[in-house]
Amino acid sequence: MYTMNILQEYMALLIEKELRTQKDKYPVAMKGEPFEVEWEKVPGERKGYRKDFRLGEPRISKYDKKLINLLRKHMKESVVREYVRSLLVEDVTRRKQLAQDLRLAGAKESSPIPSAYTSHEEYVQLVKDARSGGRLLKKAFAKNADRAFLDSLVTVHWFYSGQTMRQFIGGSFSSKDELSTAAYLPGEIKGAGKFGNYGILIKGHITLLANDMDQIYTGSTDAYDEVFPERKKQSGTNKGAQQIYEPEGYEEYKILVLDKEDWNPQYSNRSASQNNEALVDNWSPMAIIVPDSSNTADIWDEDLLKMEPAGPDTAEAEIVWQPLLDKAGLDIPVMTHKEFTSRGWN
């Protein structure tokens, strides 16, 4: 009920905002007061012009007229409430169907996470179990997720260091390999990645999306490459899930993100970065992201005898990364954090 009230108020605010925009555009017409059209003749001309044209107000277009009528209709509280209820019901229905599909597939709670005391045989089996569990989740996810919403997201694979990204650009990964990424809503990108300040912006097919990466715990690509070496050579490496819950858990809680209503990414306390995770397959690189001065430690200025911000944002991009991209045959831009977060990506 609390969620519905907030959504209802939010919808009403959006409607009121658009109506104010229309009133600014058509101040006289939006009053709704009838007026008699008066004509004024111009000497020497056969036709005159309407006096109300002097208002500098255009005639309401057919589109705007339909929009205004629709907005006025939806200002009725009962209509807004019904619309919000339909959104919530659809969201609950998606999660309910997801849980049902997992139940029918035989999904059970499991945490096949290796430890320091795990033998090699146990390790191999745990990785196989994780891959099998991930396959069940992905299949149910693909059936119930809002694909249009998923396709709208911005996804970045972050690296622990610049050296790791150099190896990546040099060919240590294939676009057929499934990557773990942080997912962002367009226009709402904040902070760097949890795993580092270097990243590659990619666009591809999202196979799984969770609000908290620790609630799917996909593990490292190296583990799957070690146990399934033939997969990397053929169709690419696919990751699994080392944390699986009972099916009803996916219905009751927003563990997986099936649509916009499920979107509630967790944040890292240490870096204030998003702690969600999207697995992306068959991807294409769009840009690489490097630190700017806000992400780089200050340096000592001998002339000023004090600490100053690091050099220009574009220095590392132009001197280090652009030549590497050229050598790899990647015609993609190099962006600093500031450039990445300031773009709307709509």
C-alpha positions as CSV (number, residue, x, y, z in Angstrom):
1,M,0.0,0.0,0.0
2,Y,2.9,2.4,0.8
3,T,4.5,1.7,-2.6
4,M,1.2,2.3,-4.4
5,N,0.6,5.6,-2.6
6,I,4.1,6.9,-3.6
7,L,3.6,5.8,-7.2
8,Q,0.2,7.4,-7.3
9,E,1.5,10.7,-6.1
10,Y,4.4,10.5,-8.6
11,M,2.0,9.9,-11.5
12,A,-0.1,12.8,-10.4
13,L,2.9,15.1,-10.3
14,L,4.0,14.1,-13.8
15,I,0.5,14.8,-15.1
16,E,0.3,18.2,-13.4
17,K,3.8,19.1,-14.7
18,E,2.8,18.3,-18.3
19,L,-0.5,20.3,-17.9
20,R,1.5,23.3,-16.7
21,T,3.7,23.0,-19.8
22,Q,0.6,23.0,-22.0
23,K,-0.8,26.0,-20.2
24,D,2.5,27.9,-20.8
25,K,2.2,27.0,-24.5
26,Y,-1.5,27.8,-24.9
27,P,-2.3,30.3,-22.1
28,V,-5.5,31.6,-23.6
29,A,-6.9,28.4,-25.1
30,M,-6.2,26.4,-21.9
31,K,-8.5,28.7,-19.9
32,G,-11.4,27.0,-21.6
33,E,-13.3,30.2,-21.9
34,P,-15.2,30.7,-25.2
35,F,-14.4,33.8,-27.2
36,E,-15.8,35.3,-30.4
37,V,-13.4,35.4,-33.3
38,E,-12.9,39.0,-34.5
39,W,-11.3,39.9,-37.8
40,E,-9.4,43.1,-38.6
41,K,-9.0,44.2,-42.2
42,V,-5.8,45.6,-43.5
43,P,-6.1,48.6,-45.9
44,G,-5.4,47.6,-49.4
45,E,-5.8,43.9,-48.8
46,R,-8.9,41.8,-49.5
47,K,-8.4,39.5,-46.5
48,G,-7.8,40.5,-42.9
49,Y,-6.4,38.6,-39.9
50,R,-7.8,37.2,-36.7
51,K,-7.3,39.6,-33.8
52,D,-6.5,36.7,-31.5
53,F,-3.4,36.0,-33.5
54,R,-1.9,39.1,-31.9
55,L,-1.6,37.0,-28.7
56,G,1.3,35.3,-30.3
57,E,-0.3,31.9,-29.4
58,P,-0.4,29.1,-31.9
59,R,-3.5,27.1,-32.5
60,I,-3.6,23.9,-30.5
61,S,-2.3,21.1,-32.6
62,K,-4.3,17.9,-33.0
63,Y,-1.6,16.0,-31.1
64,D,-1.6,18.5,-28.2
65,K,-5.3,18.5,-28.0
66,K,-5.5,14.7,-27.7
67,L,-2.7,14.9,-25.1
68,I,-4.4,17.6,-23.0
69,N,-7.7,15.6,-23.0
70,L,-5.9,12.5,-22.0
71,L,-4.0,14.3,-19.1
72,R,-7.3,15.8,-17.8
73,K,-8.9,12.4,-17.9
74,H,-6.0,10.8,-15.9
75,M,-6.1,13.6,-13.3
76,K,-9.0,11.7,-11.8
77,E,-7.6,9.9,-8.8
78,S,-9.4,6.7,-9.4
79,V,-7.9,6.4,-12.9
80,V,-4.4,7.0,-11.6
81,R,-4.9,4.5,-8.8
82,E,-6.1,1.9,-11.3
83,Y,-3.1,2.5,-13.6
84,V,-0.6,2.2,-10.8
85,R,-2.4,-1.0,-9.5
86,S,-2.1,-2.5,-13.0
87,L,1.7,-1.8,-13.0
88,L,2.1,-3.5,-9.6
89,V,0.0,-6.4,-10.6
90,E,2.0,-6.9,-13.7
91,D,5.2,-6.8,-11.7
92,V,4.0,-9.3,-9.2
93,T,2.7,-11.5,-12.0
94,R,6.1,-11.6,-13.6
95,R,7.8,-12.7,-10.4
96,K,5.1,-15.2,-9.7
97,Q,5.5,-16.8,-13.1
98,L,9.3,-16.7,-12.7
99,A,9.0,-18.6,-9.4
100,Q,6.6,-21.1,-11.0
101,D,8.9,-21.7,-14.0
102,L,11.8,-22.3,-11.6
103,R,9.7,-24.7,-9.5
104,L,8.8,-26.7,-12.6
105,A,12.4,-26.8,-13.6
106,G,13.3,-28.4,-10.2
107,A,15.3,-25.4,-8.9
108,K,16.4,-25.8,-5.3
109,E,18.3,-23.6,-2.9
110,S,22.1,-24.1,-3.2
111,S,25.4,-22.3,-2.7
112,P,28.1,-24.1,-4.7
113,I,30.9,-21.8,-3.6
114,P,34.4,-23.3,-3.4
115,S,36.5,-22.6,-0.3
116,A,40.2,-22.8,0.6
117,Y,39.6,-26.4,1.8
118,T,37.8,-27.6,-1.3
119,S,39.6,-30.5,-3.2
120,H,40.1,-30.2,-6.9
121,E,37.4,-32.8,-7.6
122,E,34.9,-30.9,-5.4
123,Y,35.9,-27.7,-7.0
124,V,35.1,-29.0,-10.5
125,Q,31.8,-30.3,-9.3
126,L,30.9,-27.0,-7.7
127,V,31.6,-25.0,-10.8
128,K,29.5,-27.5,-12.8
129,D,26.7,-27.1,-10.3
130,A,27.0,-23.3,-10.5
131,R,26.7,-23.4,-14.3
132,S,23.7,-25.7,-14.2
133,G,22.0,-23.4,-11.6
134,G,22.7,-20.4,-13.7
135,R,21.2,-22.1,-16.8
136,L,17.9,-22.6,-14.9
137,L,17.8,-19.0,-13.8
138,K,18.6,-17.6,-17.2
139,K,16.0,-19.7,-18.9
140,A,13.2,-18.5,-16.5
141,F,14.6,-15.0,-16.6
142,A,14.5,-14.9,-20.5
143,K,10.9,-16.0,-20.5
144,N,9.6,-13.4,-18.0
145,A,11.9,-10.3,-18.3
146,D,10.8,-7.1,-20.0
147,R,13.3,-7.2,-22.9
148,A,12.6,-3.5,-23.9
149,F,13.6,-2.4,-20.4
150,L,16.7,-4.6,-20.4
151,D,17.8,-3.2,-23.8
152,S,17.5,0.4,-22.5
153,L,20.2,-0.2,-19.8
154,V,23.8,1.0,-19.9
155,T,26.2,-1.8,-19.1
156,V,29.9,-1.4,-18.1
157,H,32.5,-4.1,-17.3
158,W,34.9,-2.6,-14.7
159,F,38.5,-3.7,-14.2
160,Y,40.6,-3.8,-11.1
161,S,43.5,-2.0,-12.8
162,G,44.6,-0.4,-16.0
163,Q,46.9,-3.4,-16.6
164,T,43.9,-5.8,-16.6
165,M,42.1,-3.6,-19.1
166,R,45.2,-3.6,-21.3
167,Q,45.2,-7.4,-21.4
168,F,41.5,-7.4,-22.2
169,I,42.0,-5.0,-25.1
170,G,44.9,-7.1,-26.2
171,G,42.6,-10.1,-26.7
172,S,42.3,-12.0,-23.5
173,F,38.5,-12.0,-23.9
174,S,36.2,-12.7,-26.7
175,S,32.8,-10.9,-27.5
176,K,31.3,-14.4,-27.3
177,D,32.3,-14.6,-23.6
178,E,29.5,-13.7,-21.2
179,L,30.7,-10.6,-19.1
180,S,29.7,-9.4,-15.6
181,T,28.8,-5.8,-15.8
182,A,27.3,-3.0,-13.7
183,A,24.0,-1.9,-15.1
184,Y,22.7,1.7,-15.1
185,L,19.5,3.5,-16.0
186,P,20.1,6.0,-18.9
187,G,20.7,9.4,-17.4
188,E,21.2,8.1,-13.9
189,I,24.9,7.0,-14.0
190,K,26.7,7.7,-10.7
191,G,30.2,6.9,-9.5
192,A,32.8,4.4,-10.8
193,G,32.7,0.6,-10.7
194,K,33.0,-1.4,-7.5
195,F,36.0,-3.3,-8.9
196,G,38.0,-0.4,-10.3
197,N,38.2,2.9,-12.1
198,Y,38.8,1.4,-15.6
199,G,35.9,0.1,-17.6
200,I,34.6,-0.9,-21.0
201,L,31.1,0.2,-22.1
202,I,29.4,-2.7,-23.9
203,K,26.1,-3.3,-25.6
204,G,24.7,-6.8,-25.9
205,H,22.1,-9.4,-24.8
206,I,21.5,-9.3,-21.0
207,T,21.0,-12.9,-19.9
208,L,20.6,-12.2,-16.1
209,L,20.2,-9.1,-14.0
210,A,20.2,-8.9,-10.1
211,N,19.9,-5.9,-7.8
212,D,22.7,-7.3,-5.7
213,M,25.6,-9.2,-7.3
214,D,26.0,-11.2,-4.0
215,Q,22.5,-12.7,-4.5
216,I,23.6,-14.5,-7.7
217,Y,27.4,-14.7,-7.1
218,T,28.5,-15.6,-10.6
219,G,32.1,-16.1,-9.8
220,S,35.2,-15.5,-12.0
221,T,35.4,-16.3,-15.7
222,D,38.7,-18.1,-15.1
223,A,36.9,-20.8,-13.1
224,Y,34.5,-21.7,-15.9
225,D,37.4,-21.6,-18.5
226,E,39.3,-24.1,-16.4
227,V,36.4,-26.5,-16.0
228,F,34.9,-26.0,-19.5
229,P,37.9,-25.1,-21.8
230,E,36.1,-26.4,-24.9
231,R,33.3,-23.8,-24.4
232,K,35.7,-20.9,-24.8
233,K,37.0,-22.2,-28.1
234,Q,33.5,-22.9,-29.5
235,S,30.7,-20.6,-28.5
236,G,32.4,-18.7,-25.7
237,T,32.4,-18.9,-21.9
238,N,29.1,-18.7,-20.1
239,K,28.9,-17.9,-16.4
240,G,26.6,-19.6,-13.8
241,A,25.2,-18.7,-10.4
242,Q,26.8,-19.8,-7.2
243,Q,23.8,-18.6,-5.1
244,I,20.4,-20.1,-5.8
245,Y,17.3,-19.5,-3.6
246,E,14.1,-21.5,-3.3
247,P,11.7,-20.5,-6.1
248,E,9.3,-18.7,-3.7
249,G,12.1,-16.3,-2.7
250,Y,12.2,-14.9,-6.3
251,E,8.5,-14.2,-6.1
252,E,8.5,-12.5,-2.7
253,Y,11.7,-10.5,-3.1
254,K,13.1,-8.5,-5.9
255,I,16.2,-10.6,-6.3
256,L,16.2,-10.6,-10.1
257,V,15.2,-7.5,-12.1
258,L,12.5,-8.4,-14.6
259,D,11.3,-4.9,-15.3
260,K,11.5,-1.3,-14.2
261,E,9.4,-2.0,-11.1
262,D,12.0,-4.5,-9.8
263,W,14.8,-2.0,-10.3
264,N,16.4,-1.3,-6.9
265,P,20.2,-1.7,-7.2
266,Q,22.3,-2.1,-4.0
267,Y,25.2,0.2,-3.4
268,S,28.7,-0.5,-2.0
269,N,29.3,1.3,1.3
270,R,33.0,1.7,0.5
271,S,32.9,3.4,-2.9
272,A,29.2,4.3,-3.2
273,S,29.2,2.4,-6.5
274,Q,26.3,0.2,-7.7
275,N,26.5,-3.3,-6.5
276,N,24.1,-4.8,-9.0
277,E,25.2,-7.2,-11.8
278,A,24.0,-7.9,-15.3
279,L,25.5,-10.8,-17.3
280,V,25.9,-9.7,-21.0
281,D,26.4,-12.1,-23.9
282,N,27.2,-11.5,-27.6
283,W,28.3,-8.0,-26.8
284,S,30.0,-5.2,-28.8
285,P,32.5,-2.7,-27.3
286,M,31.2,0.9,-27.4
287,A,33.9,2.9,-25.5
288,I,36.5,2.5,-22.8
289,I,36.5,4.6,-19.6
290,V,39.6,5.8,-17.8
291,P,40.0,7.8,-14.6
292,D,40.0,11.6,-14.7
293,S,41.6,13.9,-12.1
294,S,38.8,13.3,-9.7
295,N,39.7,9.6,-9.6
296,T,43.5,10.1,-9.5
297,A,45.6,10.9,-6.5
298,D,46.9,14.4,-6.2
299,I,50.6,15.1,-7.1
300,W,53.3,17.3,-5.5
301,D,53.8,20.6,-7.4
302,E,57.5,21.7,-7.0
303,D,56.8,25.3,-8.0
304,L,53.8,25.8,-5.7
305,L,55.2,23.5,-3.0
306,K,51.8,21.9,-2.4
307,M,49.6,19.0,-3.6
308,E,47.7,19.7,-6.8
309,P,45.1,17.7,-8.8
310,A,46.6,15.3,-11.3
311,G,47.2,16.3,-14.9
312,P,44.6,16.9,-17.6
313,D,41.8,14.5,-18.0
314,T,42.6,13.7,-21.7
315,A,46.3,13.0,-21.2
316,E,46.0,9.3,-20.3
317,A,43.3,8.8,-23.0
318,E,45.4,10.2,-25.8
319,I,48.8,9.0,-24.8
320,V,48.1,5.5,-23.5
321,W,44.8,4.1,-24.5
322,Q,44.1,5.4,-28.0
323,P,47.3,3.7,-29.5
324,L,46.2,0.5,-27.8
325,L,42.8,0.7,-29.3
326,D,44.2,1.5,-32.7
327,K,46.5,-1.6,-32.5
328,A,43.6,-3.8,-31.5
329,G,41.6,-2.5,-34.5
330,L,38.9,-1.0,-32.2
331,D,37.3,2.1,-33.5
332,I,35.8,3.3,-30.2
333,P,36.2,6.4,-28.1
334,V,38.1,6.8,-24.9
335,M,36.1,8.6,-22.2
336,T,37.0,9.9,-18.8
337,H,34.7,9.3,-15.8
338,K,33.4,12.8,-16.1
339,E,32.5,12.4,-19.8
340,F,30.9,9.0,-19.1
341,T,28.7,10.1,-16.3
342,S,27.7,13.5,-17.9
343,R,26.2,11.8,-21.0
344,G,22.5,11.1,-20.9
345,W,22.7,7.8,-22.8
346,N,19.0,8.1,-23.6
